[in-house]
Amino acid sequence: MVAGERAEAYEKSEQLAKLSAGTLSRPAMALTVGFLERLLLSDFPACDAEPWDRTGLLVGDPARLVKRVAVALDPTVDAIDAAADAKAEVLLTHHPAFLDPPTSFSPAPSVALSSGAGVWRAIERGVALMNFHTALDVSPRAQRVLPGLLGLDFKGVVEPVGNGREKGYGQLCTFGDEAPLTLGQLAARCTAVFGRAPRVWGDFSRVMERVVTCTGSIGGVGRRALAEQADCVVCGEVKYHEALDLSLAGLCIVELGHDTSELPLTTVLASAVRAVGVAEDDVVVIGQGDRWACPEAVRV
């Protein structure tokens, strides 16, 4: 073979190599609602969820093709409408559309008026409802959210689930190389990060060295924090008597608001959806951070 023929043959082989590595050799697999659920269950297994919880697809056709996914904290009727308006086939949320089975299905703006209002609207507008609740709460991905936002150094889970210590509720944190903050300074940081003033139990001048963070309800994390000799718990929600008892036992509490603490988890869900192949522009996050406000934090 002469030099010119060798060069031509090499060029053809390069073209074939590029062709074989391109889209013709590896066609994109069609993503269905059911396949999306299976992929996300690998990140947030149903076996990790609490027994009373609902995990995965609750409403919708598993065989329907998916191009666009909307993500929100709560599957409210308004959120379902927003997902449909955005042309999303799936509304993926942290909280489930229901825990107890609905007892009525009729058009309504809220499940307070008809327990199946969300299910009705989802079917009416062709939006599948899928959620990952406590399975997401205990996941390693969720463990870094609040510590990362607050600039804390994550050390480990305080209330593990399963056989290991990688999954569970509550994150024990320190300030790392940063000088410890007082309770008042930590509360001020929470206000700056989340844009809302939290409810705070404890002496504002007390220095914090070990802090436990917890999205949503405090549950058993408060007493676990005491056992870990933590100075403070930053949580989403705590009942009055629980907060009273814990504070009298020496534990400071910064209560952010249930939704305020969990809205950042939507970024974890959005990231998981992008990781399974949904394009960046086809993942729509529905904002739900404006439902309530503290009067002293609003300029009237």
C-alpha positions in Angstrom: 0.0 0.0 0.0 1.5 3.4 -1.0 1.7 6.3 1.3 -1.4 8.1 -0.2 -3.5 4.9 0.1 -2.3 4.4 3.7 -3.3 8.0 4.6 -6.7 7.6 3.0 -7.3 4.3 4.8 -6.2 5.9 8.1 -8.6 8.8 7.6 -11.5 6.4 6.9 -10.7 4.4 10.0 -10.7 7.7 12.1 -14.1 8.6 10.6 -15.5 5.1 11.5 -14.1 5.4 15.0 -15.8 8.7 15.5 -19.0 7.3 14.0 -18.9 4.2 16.3 -18.4 6.4 19.3 -21.3 8.7 18.4 -25.0 8.7 18.9 -25.7 6.1 16.2 -23.8 3.4 18.1 -25.4 4.3 21.5 -28.9 5.4 21.1 -30.4 7.2 24.1 -32.7 4.9 26.1 -36.2 6.2 26.3 -37.0 7.4 29.8 -40.4 6.4 31.1 -42.1 7.3 34.4 -41.5 3.8 35.7 -37.8 3.7 34.7 -37.2 7.1 36.3 -38.7 5.7 39.5 -36.4 2.7 39.4 -33.4 4.8 38.8 -34.2 7.1 41.7 -35.0 4.2 44.0 -31.4 3.1 43.6 -30.4 6.4 45.2 -33.2 6.5 47.8 -34.4 2.9 48.4 -37.9 2.3 49.7 -36.4 0.0 52.3 -34.7 3.1 53.9 -38.1 4.8 54.4 -40.2 4.7 57.6 -42.9 2.0 57.6 -45.7 4.6 57.7 -44.2 6.5 54.7 -45.0 6.4 51.0 -42.1 6.2 48.5 -41.8 6.5 44.8 -44.7 6.7 42.2 -48.1 7.4 43.7 -50.0 8.7 40.7 -49.4 8.2 37.0 -48.7 5.8 34.2 -45.4 4.1 34.5 -45.2 3.6 30.7 -45.5 7.2 29.8 -42.4 8.8 28.3 -40.6 11.5 30.3 -38.8 14.5 28.9 -39.3 17.1 31.6 -39.5 16.8 35.4 -40.7 19.4 37.8 -39.3 19.4 41.4 -40.9 20.8 44.5 -41.1 20.3 48.3 -44.9 19.7 48.4 -47.3 18.3 45.7 -49.9 21.0 46.2 -52.6 21.6 43.6 -50.8 24.8 42.7 -47.6 22.9 42.2 -49.3 20.3 40.0 -50.6 23.1 37.9 -47.2 24.7 37.7 -45.7 21.4 36.6 -48.3 20.9 33.9 -47.9 24.5 32.7 -44.1 23.9 32.4 -45.0 20.8 30.3 -43.5 18.4 32.8 -44.7 14.8 32.8 -43.6 14.2 36.4 -43.8 16.3 39.6 -41.1 15.0 41.9 -41.4 16.1 45.5 -40.0 15.5 48.9 -43.3 15.1 50.7 -45.9 12.6 49.4 -49.3 13.5 48.0 -50.9 11.6 50.8 -50.0 9.2 53.7 -53.5 7.9 54.5 -55.6 7.0 51.4 -57.8 9.9 50.3 -61.5 9.5 51.1 -62.8 11.7 48.4 -61.8 12.8 44.9 -63.1 16.0 43.5 -61.8 19.3 42.1 -60.6 21.6 44.9 -57.7 24.0 45.5 -56.5 22.1 48.6 -56.7 18.7 50.2 -58.2 20.5 53.2 -61.4 20.6 51.1 -61.1 17.2 49.3 -58.4 14.8 50.5 -58.0 13.6 46.9 -57.8 17.0 45.3 -54.2 16.6 44.4 -54.7 13.2 42.9 -57.7 14.5 40.9 -55.7 17.4 39.5 -52.7 15.3 38.7 -54.8 12.9 36.6 -56.8 15.7 35.1 -53.6 17.5 33.9 -51.6 14.4 33.1 -48.8 14.8 35.7 -47.3 11.8 37.5 -46.7 12.3 41.2 -43.5 10.8 42.6 -41.9 11.5 46.0 -38.9 10.4 48.1 -39.5 11.5 51.7 -37.9 9.7 54.6 -35.7 7.7 52.2 -34.2 11.0 51.1 -34.0 12.3 54.7 -31.7 9.5 55.7 -29.6 9.4 52.6 -25.9 10.4 52.5 -26.8 13.1 49.9 -29.1 14.8 52.4 -26.6 14.7 55.3 -24.4 17.5 53.8 -27.2 20.0 53.0 -27.8 21.9 56.2 -24.1 21.6 57.4 -23.0 22.9 54.0 -25.4 25.9 54.0 -24.4 26.9 57.5 -20.7 26.4 57.0 -20.4 23.6 59.5 -18.0 20.6 59.4 -20.0 17.3 59.2 -18.8 14.6 61.5 -21.4 11.9 61.4 -25.0 10.8 61.8 -26.5 10.9 65.4 -29.4 8.5 64.8 -28.3 5.9 62.3 -30.7 3.6 60.4 -29.9 0.2 59.1 -26.7 -1.7 59.8 -24.2 1.1 59.1 -23.7 4.7 60.2 -23.8 6.3 56.7 -27.6 6.8 56.7 -29.8 8.2 59.4 -31.3 11.3 61.0 -29.4 14.3 62.4 -25.9 15.5 61.5 -23.3 16.1 64.2 -21.2 19.0 63.3 -18.4 21.3 64.5 -17.0 24.6 63.2 -13.9 23.0 61.9 -11.1 25.6 61.6 -13.5 28.4 62.2 -13.8 29.9 65.7 -17.0 28.6 67.5 -20.0 30.9 67.4 -22.3 31.9 70.1 -25.9 30.9 69.9 -26.9 34.4 68.9 -24.3 34.4 66.1 -25.4 31.0 64.9 -29.1 32.2 64.9 -28.0 35.3 63.0 -26.2 33.1 60.4 -29.4 31.0 60.0 -31.4 34.2 59.4 -28.9 35.4 56.8 -28.8 32.0 55.0 -32.6 31.3 55.0 -33.9 34.8 55.0 -36.2 34.2 58.0 -35.8 34.7 61.7 -35.8 31.4 63.5 -37.3 30.7 66.9 -34.4 30.3 69.4 -34.3 28.5 72.8 -31.3 29.2 75.0 -28.8 31.8 76.2 -27.7 33.9 73.1 -24.2 34.4 74.7 -23.5 30.7 75.1 -20.6 29.4 72.9 -21.5 26.6 70.5 -18.9 23.9 69.8 -20.9 20.9 68.8 -24.1 21.4 66.7 -26.6 18.9 65.4 -28.6 19.8 62.3 -31.9 18.2 61.4 -34.2 18.9 58.5 -38.0 18.7 59.2 -39.3 17.5 62.6 -36.8 16.9 65.3 -38.1 13.5 66.3 -35.7 11.5 68.3 -32.7 13.6 67.3 -33.1 16.0 70.3 -32.4 13.3 72.8 -29.7 11.8 70.6 -28.0 15.3 70.5 -28.1 15.3 74.3 -26.4 11.9 74.4 -23.7 13.3 72.0 -23.2 16.2 74.4 -24.1 18.7 71.6 -24.7 22.3 72.5 -27.4 23.0 70.0 -29.8 21.5 67.5 -30.7 23.4 64.4 -34.0 21.8 63.2 -37.0 22.5 61.1 -39.7 22.0 63.6 -40.1 21.0 67.3 -43.1 20.8 69.5 -43.3 23.2 72.4 -43.1 20.7 75.3 -40.3 18.9 73.5 -38.4 22.1 73.1 -39.1 23.0 76.8 -37.8 19.7 78.1 -34.7 19.7 75.9 -33.8 23.3 76.7 -34.2 22.7 80.4 -31.8 19.8 80.0 -29.2 22.2 78.6 -29.7 21.9 74.8 -30.1 25.1 72.8 -32.5 24.9 69.9 -32.8 26.9 66.6 -36.1 26.2 64.9 -36.0 27.3 61.3 -39.5 26.2 60.2 -40.3 22.8 58.7 -40.4 23.9 55.1 -37.5 26.3 55.5 -35.2 23.5 56.5 -36.4 21.1 53.8 -36.6 23.4 50.7 -32.9 22.9 50.0 -33.6 19.2 49.6 -35.2 20.0 46.3 -31.8 20.7 45.0 -30.8 17.1 45.9 -33.8 15.8 44.0 -33.1 18.0 41.0 -29.4 16.9 41.0 -30.5 13.2 41.1 -32.8 13.7 38.1 -30.1 15.3 36.1 -27.7 12.5 37.0 -30.0 9.9 35.4 -30.0 11.7 32.1 -32.7 14.5 32.2 -31.3 17.6 30.5 -30.5 20.6 32.7 -33.1 22.7 30.9 -35.8 20.0 31.4 -35.5 20.0 35.2 -37.8 22.7 36.6 -37.7 23.7 40.3 -41.0 25.1 41.6 -40.4 27.8 44.2 -42.4 27.3 47.4 -40.6 29.6 49.9 -43.1 32.4 50.2 -45.9 30.8 52.1 -45.4 32.6 55.4 -43.3 35.3 56.9 -42.4 36.8 60.3 -43.9 40.3 60.6 -40.8 41.8 62.1 -38.8 40.5 59.0 -41.1 42.3 56.5 -40.9 45.9 55.6 -44.5 47.2 55.6 
